[in-house]
Amino acid sequence: MSPALTIVLIVVVVVVLAAVAFFLVRRGAGASGGSLPRRFGPEYDRAVRHHDGDKRAAEQELRERVKTYGSLHEHTPAAEERTRLLASWSTLQERFVEAPREAAAEADRLLAETATAVGHPGGDRHAARLDSLSVHHPHHVDGYRRLRAALNPAESGHESTEELREALLAARGLFEDLIGAGTSGTRTGRDTAHRTERASEGAQGPDTPPAAGTAQAPAPGMAPAPVPEATETYEGHQARRS
């Protein structure tokens, strides 16, 4: 074989190997990018918007979140602790009628407490907690953001009772996910709450929060959470109106 032909063959082999390597890298990047929208859902779209449509930058941010918090293990609250948390949420929902902002602020505090209790970053590390929650609860974490924004008029642009009410409803989805982490029957309780909420909203004014007892649906096998007397009266009133 002549030296010239040998050189040509070497060049061809190098080009082919480079093309194969490029194809494998692109395919790996495509597979990773494709899995991120499935994993993060609405959180993926939010990250893309945050980066002005730059999907590569958004995906890099999401990969960093997974790298940092993907191995985090959530601890399921004990039955007694879950009962206490549910009762606290029920109480703040009742309080919303008379003091919307104070009730929303209490919901924010309770969410932070609950997230920390199950294993997410605690204290005043709000950004880290949101990133961690976005990895494990991507379909509900935005409710937490909405609640914090509603409590900060400078961030949301304005504050209204209706905005606080809607933010509280959105945040409840994350709260229920957190206290039901790793258990069965949680979705059933959440669906029941949502059906009750839709039924009651037609009879209530737009500034009235959902029925206080709706978030207290226990998981199968659990003793029901104690319901305050005022809640029973309120629910009974709702039943008579329906």
C-alpha positions as CSV (number, residue, x, y, z in Angstrom):
1,M,0.0,0.0,0.0
2,S,1.4,3.4,-1.0
3,P,2.1,6.1,1.6
4,A,-0.5,8.3,-0.1
5,L,-3.3,5.7,0.2
6,T,-2.4,5.0,3.8
7,I,-2.7,8.7,4.6
8,V,-6.1,8.9,2.9
9,L,-7.3,5.8,4.8
10,I,-6.2,7.3,8.1
11,V,-8.0,10.6,7.3
12,V,-11.2,8.7,6.4
13,V,-11.0,6.7,9.6
14,V,-10.5,9.9,11.7
15,V,-13.4,11.6,10.0
16,V,-15.7,8.6,10.6
17,L,-14.8,8.3,14.2
18,A,-15.3,12.0,14.7
19,A,-18.7,11.8,13.1
20,V,-19.7,8.9,15.3
21,A,-18.6,10.6,18.4
22,F,-20.5,13.8,17.5
23,F,-23.6,11.7,16.8
24,L,-23.4,10.0,20.2
25,V,-22.9,13.2,22.0
26,R,-25.8,14.9,20.3
27,R,-28.0,11.8,21.0
28,G,-27.1,11.9,24.6
29,A,-27.8,15.6,24.9
30,G,-31.1,15.1,23.2
31,A,-32.1,12.2,25.5
32,S,-31.2,14.3,28.5
33,G,-33.1,17.3,27.3
34,G,-36.1,15.2,26.4
35,S,-36.2,13.7,29.9
36,L,-36.2,17.1,31.7
37,P,-39.5,18.3,30.3
38,R,-41.1,15.0,31.3
39,R,-39.6,15.2,34.8
40,F,-40.2,18.9,35.5
41,G,-43.4,19.5,33.6
42,P,-44.5,23.1,34.2
43,E,-41.3,23.8,36.0
44,Y,-39.4,23.2,32.8
45,D,-41.4,25.8,31.0
46,R,-40.9,28.2,33.8
47,A,-37.1,27.7,33.7
48,V,-37.1,28.3,29.9
49,R,-39.1,31.6,30.4
50,H,-36.7,32.6,33.1
51,H,-33.8,32.2,30.7
52,D,-35.6,34.2,27.9
53,G,-36.2,31.1,25.8
54,D,-32.7,29.7,26.1
55,K,-33.4,26.0,26.5
56,R,-29.8,25.0,27.0
57,A,-29.3,27.4,29.9
58,A,-32.7,26.3,31.4
59,E,-31.7,22.6,31.2
60,Q,-28.3,23.3,32.7
61,E,-30.0,25.0,35.7
62,L,-32.5,22.0,36.1
63,R,-29.6,19.5,35.9
64,E,-27.8,21.4,38.6
65,R,-31.0,21.2,40.8
66,V,-31.2,17.4,40.2
67,K,-27.5,17.0,41.0
68,T,-27.9,19.0,44.2
69,Y,-31.3,17.7,45.5
70,G,-32.1,14.6,43.5
71,S,-30.8,12.2,46.2
72,L,-32.8,14.0,48.9
73,H,-35.0,11.5,50.7
74,E,-38.3,12.8,52.1
75,H,-39.5,11.6,55.4
76,T,-43.1,10.7,55.7
77,P,-44.6,12.5,58.7
78,A,-45.9,10.3,61.5
79,A,-49.7,10.0,61.8
80,E,-49.8,12.3,64.9
81,E,-47.7,14.9,63.2
82,R,-49.8,14.8,60.0
83,T,-52.9,15.3,62.1
84,R,-51.4,18.3,63.8
85,L,-50.3,19.8,60.5
86,L,-53.8,19.2,59.0
87,A,-55.4,20.9,62.0
88,S,-53.1,23.9,61.6
89,W,-54.0,24.3,57.9
90,S,-57.7,23.9,58.7
91,T,-57.4,26.7,61.4
92,L,-55.6,29.1,59.1
93,Q,-58.3,28.5,56.4
94,E,-61.0,29.5,58.9
95,R,-59.0,32.5,59.9
96,F,-58.8,33.6,56.2
97,V,-62.3,35.0,56.4
98,E,-61.5,37.6,59.0
99,A,-57.7,38.1,58.3
100,P,-56.7,37.1,54.8
101,R,-53.1,38.3,54.9
102,E,-52.4,36.9,58.3
103,A,-53.8,33.5,57.3
104,A,-51.8,33.5,54.1
105,A,-48.6,34.4,56.0
106,E,-49.3,31.5,58.4
107,A,-49.7,29.2,55.4
108,D,-46.3,30.3,54.2
109,R,-44.8,29.6,57.6
110,L,-46.5,26.2,57.8
111,L,-45.3,25.2,54.3
112,A,-41.8,26.1,55.2
113,E,-42.1,24.1,58.5
114,T,-43.6,21.1,56.7
115,A,-41.0,21.1,53.9
116,T,-38.2,21.3,56.4
117,A,-39.8,18.5,58.5
118,V,-39.8,16.1,55.5
119,G,-36.2,16.8,54.6
120,H,-35.9,20.0,52.5
121,P,-33.7,22.9,53.3
122,G,-34.9,24.9,56.3
123,G,-34.5,28.2,58.0
124,D,-34.5,31.3,55.7
125,R,-33.0,29.4,52.7
126,H,-36.1,30.1,50.7
127,A,-34.4,29.9,47.3
128,A,-32.7,26.6,48.1
129,R,-36.0,25.2,49.5
130,L,-37.8,26.1,46.3
131,D,-35.2,24.5,44.1
132,S,-35.3,21.3,46.2
133,L,-39.1,21.2,46.1
134,S,-39.1,21.8,42.4
135,V,-37.1,18.6,41.9
136,H,-39.5,16.5,44.0
137,H,-42.8,18.3,43.6
138,P,-42.5,20.1,40.2
139,H,-46.3,20.1,39.6
140,H,-47.1,21.9,42.9
141,V,-44.1,24.0,43.8
142,D,-45.4,27.0,41.8
143,G,-48.2,27.3,44.4
144,Y,-45.6,28.0,47.0
145,R,-44.1,30.7,44.8
146,R,-47.6,32.2,44.2
147,L,-48.2,32.4,47.9
148,R,-44.9,34.1,48.6
149,A,-45.5,36.6,45.7
150,A,-49.0,37.4,46.9
151,L,-47.6,38.2,50.3
152,N,-45.1,40.6,48.7
153,P,-47.0,43.3,46.8
154,A,-43.7,44.7,45.4
155,E,-43.1,41.4,43.7
156,S,-46.6,40.6,42.5
157,G,-47.5,44.2,41.6
158,H,-50.5,44.4,43.8
159,E,-52.3,42.7,46.6
160,S,-55.9,41.6,46.8
161,T,-58.0,39.2,48.9
162,E,-58.8,37.2,45.7
163,E,-55.1,36.9,44.9
164,L,-54.4,35.7,48.4
165,R,-57.2,33.2,48.2
166,E,-56.1,31.8,44.9
167,A,-52.5,31.6,46.1
168,L,-53.7,29.8,49.3
169,L,-55.6,27.2,47.2
170,A,-52.6,26.7,44.9
171,A,-50.2,26.3,47.9
172,R,-52.5,23.7,49.5
173,G,-51.6,21.2,46.7
174,L,-48.0,21.3,47.7
175,F,-48.9,21.0,51.4
176,E,-51.0,17.9,50.8
177,D,-48.2,16.4,48.7
178,L,-45.7,17.0,51.4
179,I,-47.7,15.5,54.3
180,G,-48.6,12.5,52.1
181,A,-45.1,11.8,50.7
182,G,-44.6,8.1,50.3
183,T,-48.1,7.1,51.4
184,S,-51.1,5.7,49.5
185,G,-54.5,7.4,49.4
186,T,-53.2,10.9,49.3
187,R,-54.5,11.7,45.8
188,T,-57.9,10.4,46.8
189,G,-58.0,12.9,49.7
190,R,-56.8,15.7,47.4
191,D,-59.4,14.9,44.7
192,T,-62.1,14.9,47.4
193,A,-61.0,18.3,48.6
194,H,-61.0,19.7,45.1
195,R,-64.5,18.4,44.4
196,T,-65.8,19.9,47.7
197,E,-64.0,23.2,46.9
198,R,-65.6,23.5,43.5
199,A,-69.0,22.7,44.9
200,S,-68.7,25.2,47.7
201,E,-67.2,28.1,45.7
202,G,-70.5,28.5,43.8
203,A,-72.3,29.3,47.1
204,Q,-69.6,31.5,48.5
205,G,-68.3,34.9,47.6
206,P,-65.0,35.1,45.7
207,D,-63.2,36.2,48.8
208,T,-64.2,33.3,50.9
209,P,-61.6,30.5,51.3
210,P,-62.5,26.8,50.6
211,A,-64.3,24.9,53.3
212,A,-61.9,24.4,56.2
213,G,-62.5,20.7,56.5
214,T,-61.6,19.8,52.9
215,A,-57.9,19.5,53.7
216,Q,-58.5,17.0,56.5
217,A,-59.3,13.9,54.4
218,P,-57.1,11.2,56.1
219,A,-55.3,8.5,54.3
220,P,-56.7,5.0,54.5
221,G,-56.1,3.4,57.8
222,M,-55.5,6.7,59.6
223,A,-57.7,8.1,62.3
224,P,-59.4,11.3,61.1
225,A,-57.9,14.5,62.2
226,P,-59.8,16.3,65.1
227,V,-62.1,18.9,63.6
228,P,-62.7,22.1,65.6
229,E,-66.3,22.7,66.6
230,A,-66.5,25.9,64.4
231,T,-65.5,23.8,61.4
232,E,-68.3,21.3,62.0
233,T,-70.8,24.2,62.2
234,Y,-69.4,25.8,59.0
235,E,-69.6,22.5,57.1
236,G,-73.1,21.8,58.4
237,H,-74.1,25.2,57.2
238,Q,-72.7,24.4,53.8
239,A,-74.5,21.1,53.7
240,R,-77.9,22.8,54.4
241,R,-77.3,25.4,51.7
242,S,-76.6,22.7,49.2
